[in-house]
Amino acid sequence: MNPDHFTVPTQLGKNTLDLLWARTRQQGDMPGFAKAISAILGAMRGEDDHEFDITQTVLSDPVLTHKVLRLANSGMYSAFGQRVNTVSKAVLVLGIDAIGHLALGLKLIEELSQASPDSVSAHVEMEKAVLAGMVAQQVATSAGSLQAEQAVVCSMLHTLGRMMVTFYMTDFWARMQAHAGPGNEAAAAREILGLSLQEVGYATAAHWGLPQHLINGMHPMEPSPDNAPVSGADWMAGLSTMAARCADSLWHDDAAGAAQVHALIDDYAGTLGIAAADLVVAVDKAKTMAAADLSIAPLSKPAERRARQLASTRMRAEGNRVLIGGLADLRSAIGSASPGQMVSMALETLHQGFDFSRSVAFVRNHRDHLYSARISMGEGMADLQDLMVFGDAYEPNVFHAALNSDRVIFIDNARDPKFAAKLPQWWKATLSDARSFVVLPLSANGHPTGFLYGDWDDSFPPIQLNQTEFNLINDIRALLVQSVEMRHQLELVANKVA
């Protein structure tokens, strides 16, 4: 199928596209890319004073201005000793097409990253498109190509049909998955949509008014079996195809995907005229970039990223809502719940509200003169709980200090060598991978009865608790102390009656 001569093959296909355009009008192009590219394409093909038009388009966007100047001063474009300080000069250095493609790629990335699709599938397809652009940029740059920015756009557009269907036609996507199975949606496209996903992409690109050379770059290009030289257009289509397929495999971040990427590199190295070893380096660079820029792909380690983001903004509203809600539950339960039940509720509230890596409730056994863990939360804690036991005789460490002072203690850097002597052996043997932790001592009538402990591991950056959070911690602690003292009073009354 040649995108140069694409026509809608069936009436069902025409109906599908009519519905797609209607939905884009209702919801806004994905979500505003068409408006952005119209200005860029208009500047690129304006009949009067091209350079001025594209310069003004770039200068209207500070982020784009920065990227254009950075590219113009990169080793690939700048002459020895030359420094480009204005966009006008950059246009002369890079050329209108290169800047136009750079702007198109940036706008597409911005729009996709800012979009909040209802469908997880749409988000996945958008991330894969961005990843494909990263792969293409690294590969084209490693080959010394002056068309790296065009390669980015073509590679991102390579799966445009999938993005459009998952974004605007989630009901049809679900039918395709039900028919052919997840991951094999393309096999059901003609039956469900009346045209292939690739054809949906071609139709969308034409609908947006993209230039023909970009649409041609979207065409799937299989590797040349004899490694014969290919035309510039076929080289661009081959790179875009490889980049999109690599992105699909890289996104999963598993052994099978890695094997597929290496197979793709072996297949396309000859066609692209790039050594396989150089392709491996380029793809690895793209993967590293994607790990920082993507949000839900497995290679971005989303759980760790979420932890870092939550920890860096400790006053987040959701965390405070959890703590405040848990505090209300404790207040309402204090007259009916046992101290043990209150402690369990408090530990769960603190664990969720502060996103602790691990949380433990320790109880003092007066008869055996021991503190021991009774309740614990967090990964691997079931195996450690029985090991967390220590004597109640005073020792010069942070836990006895908290119990004796009856004050909350927050340790922001438990790894500080100067602090090592204040950490007991039982903690070093069980919880030493914590970076920061909090100790909430509990008492009854001035005597320690136990404490709550919560920590953050290396998935969190350095943490500083604020006054609002300390206040919430102390309010929770006060209710637990009140519950213990109420139980002691009831026991004293019961003993007198007996």
Secondary structure as UniProt FT lines:
FT   HELIX           3..5
FT   HELIX           11..27
FT   HELIX           33..45
FT   HELIX           50..59
FT   HELIX           62..72
FT   TURN            75..77
FT   TURN            80..81
FT   HELIX           87..94
FT   HELIX           96..114
FT   HELIX           120..142
FT   TURN            143..144
FT   TURN            146..147
FT   HELIX           148..157
FT   TURN            158..159
FT   HELIX           160..168
FT   HELIX           170..180
FT   TURN            182..183
FT   HELIX           185..188
FT   HELIX           189..193
FT   HELIX           197..208
FT   HELIX           212..217
FT   TURN            225..226
FT   HELIX           232..250
FT   TURN            251..252
FT   HELIX           255..272
FT   HELIX           276..293
FT   HELIX           298..300
FT   HELIX           302..312
FT   TURN            313..315
FT   HELIX           317..333
FT   TURN            334..336
FT   HELIX           339..353
FT   TURN            354..355
FT   STRAND          358..365
FT   TURN            366..369
FT   STRAND          370..378
FT   TURN            379..380
FT   HELIX           381..384
FT   HELIX           385..387
FT   STRAND          389..391
FT   HELIX           398..405
FT   STRAND          409..411
FT   TURN            414..415
FT   HELIX           417..422
FT   HELIX           425..430
FT   TURN            432..433
FT   STRAND          436..444
FT   TURN            445..446
FT   STRAND          447..456
FT   TURN            458..459
FT   HELIX           467..497
//
